Amino acid sequence: MLPKKNRLRKKKDFERVFKEGKNARGTVLYFKILETKEPSSRIGFIVSKKISPKATERNKIRRRMKESVRAALDMLKNSWDIIIIASPQIKKSSFEEIRRDTEKTFKNINNV
């Protein structure tokens, strides 16, 4: 589980990232990123019903996404607000693919 300080939770924060943020795309994940002046990076997750109509499957995907981010969180140098959106291909992906995709994108974010 992500520490509380690293969670993006408020609707206004999500809207701000969607409106002002830049796009980054991995193979199974889509990232909206916005640099902030917060003391730490905050991350939100979206797994829509288009991915799966079953809540248990969506929650499993969300847990995998959160764990991959938790493991790679210290790779981020600056403070960012990030929304990670699952693409439909994620249902067929292993946890290892999700983790690699997250790490690769975080490395690219640092170069922005």
DOGU-95139 format. One record per residue (C-alpha): y, z, x. Coordinates in nm, 2 decimals, always signed. Example, Ala and Ser with C-alpha at 12.3 -4.5 7.8 and 13.67 -1.06 7.14 Angstrom:
// residues 2
[r [-0.45,+0.78,+1.23]]
[r [-0.11,+0.71,+1.37]]
***
This chain:
// residues 112
[r [+0.00,+0.00,+0.00]]
[r [+0.35,-0.08,+0.12]]
[r [+0.58,+0.21,+0.19]]
[r [+0.84,+0.27,-0.08]]
[r [+1.13,+0.17,+0.14]]
[r [+0.97,-0.18,+0.18]]
[r [+0.93,-0.26,-0.19]]
[r [+1.16,-0.49,-0.37]]
[r [+1.15,-0.36,-0.73]]
[r [+1.48,-0.41,-0.92]]
[r [+1.53,-0.72,-1.14]]
[r [+1.88,-0.78,-1.00]]
[r [+1.74,-0.78,-0.64]]
[r [+1.48,-1.04,-0.75]]
[r [+1.75,-1.25,-0.91]]
[r [+1.97,-1.24,-0.61]]
[r [+1.69,-1.35,-0.38]]
[r [+1.60,-1.64,-0.61]]
[r [+1.97,-1.74,-0.64]]
[r [+2.08,-1.71,-0.28]]
[r [+1.76,-1.71,-0.08]]
[r [+1.61,-1.98,+0.14]]
[r [+1.26,-2.13,+0.09]]
[r [+0.96,-2.10,+0.33]]
[r [+0.62,-2.24,+0.24]]
[r [+0.28,-2.15,+0.37]]
[r [-0.05,-2.30,+0.27]]
[r [-0.13,-2.06,-0.01]]
[r [+0.20,-1.86,-0.04]]
[r [+0.55,-1.96,-0.12]]
[r [+0.83,-1.74,+0.02]]
[r [+1.19,-1.69,-0.09]]
[r [+1.39,-1.51,+0.18]]
[r [+1.73,-1.36,+0.21]]
[r [+1.87,-1.17,+0.51]]
[r [+2.03,-0.84,+0.42]]
[r [+2.20,-0.54,+0.57]]
[r [+1.94,-0.29,+0.44]]
[r [+1.78,-0.06,+0.70]]
[r [+1.44,-0.22,+0.64]]
[r [+1.28,-0.53,+0.49]]
[r [+1.19,-0.52,+0.13]]
[r [+0.92,-0.74,-0.02]]
[r [+0.82,-0.83,-0.38]]
[r [+0.52,-1.01,-0.51]]
[r [+0.47,-1.26,-0.79]]
[r [+0.13,-1.37,-0.92]]
[r [+0.18,-1.56,-1.25]]
[r [-0.06,-1.61,-1.54]]
[r [-0.09,-1.98,-1.43]]
[r [-0.30,-1.85,-1.14]]
[r [-0.54,-1.66,-1.37]]
[r [-0.52,-1.54,-1.73]]
[r [-0.72,-1.23,-1.63]]
[r [-0.51,-0.93,-1.51]]
[r [-0.80,-0.81,-1.29]]
[r [-0.80,-1.14,-1.09]]
[r [-0.42,-1.14,-1.06]]
[r [-0.42,-0.77,-0.94]]
[r [-0.69,-0.85,-0.68]]
[r [-0.48,-1.14,-0.54]]
[r [-0.17,-0.91,-0.54]]
[r [-0.36,-0.64,-0.35]]
[r [-0.47,-0.90,-0.09]]
[r [-0.11,-1.02,-0.05]]
[r [+0.02,-0.66,-0.01]]
[r [-0.24,-0.58,+0.25]]
[r [-0.16,-0.89,+0.45]]
[r [+0.21,-0.81,+0.44]]
[r [+0.15,-0.44,+0.53]]
[r [-0.04,-0.54,+0.84]]
[r [+0.23,-0.80,+0.95]]
[r [+0.54,-0.61,+0.85]]
[r [+0.64,-0.50,+1.20]]
[r [+0.66,-0.87,+1.30]]
[r [+0.99,-0.90,+1.11]]
[r [+1.28,-0.84,+1.35]]
[r [+1.57,-0.84,+1.11]]
[r [+1.60,-0.69,+0.77]]
[r [+1.50,-0.93,+0.49]]
[r [+1.45,-0.93,+0.11]]
[r [+1.14,-1.14,+0.06]]
[r [+0.97,-1.26,-0.26]]
[r [+0.61,-1.38,-0.20]]
[r [+0.48,-1.61,-0.48]]
[r [+0.11,-1.70,-0.50]]
[r [+0.02,-2.07,-0.54]]
[r [-0.29,-2.18,-0.74]]
[r [-0.49,-2.25,-0.42]]
[r [-0.49,-1.88,-0.35]]
[r [-0.79,-1.83,-0.59]]
[r [-1.01,-2.02,-0.35]]
[r [-0.87,-1.86,-0.03]]
[r [-1.02,-1.58,+0.17]]
[r [-0.83,-1.27,+0.27]]
[r [-0.83,-1.40,+0.63]]
[r [-0.65,-1.72,+0.52]]
[r [-0.39,-1.52,+0.33]]
[r [-0.33,-1.29,+0.63]]
[r [-0.29,-1.59,+0.87]]
[r [-0.05,-1.76,+0.63]]
[r [+0.16,-1.44,+0.60]]
[r [+0.17,-1.39,+0.98]]
[r [+0.26,-1.76,+1.05]]
[r [+0.54,-1.75,+0.80]]
[r [+0.68,-1.42,+0.93]]
[r [+0.70,-1.57,+1.28]]
[r [+0.89,-1.87,+1.13]]
[r [+1.12,-1.64,+0.94]]
[r [+1.22,-1.46,+1.27]]
[r [+1.33,-1.80,+1.41]]
[r [+1.57,-1.87,+1.12]]
***
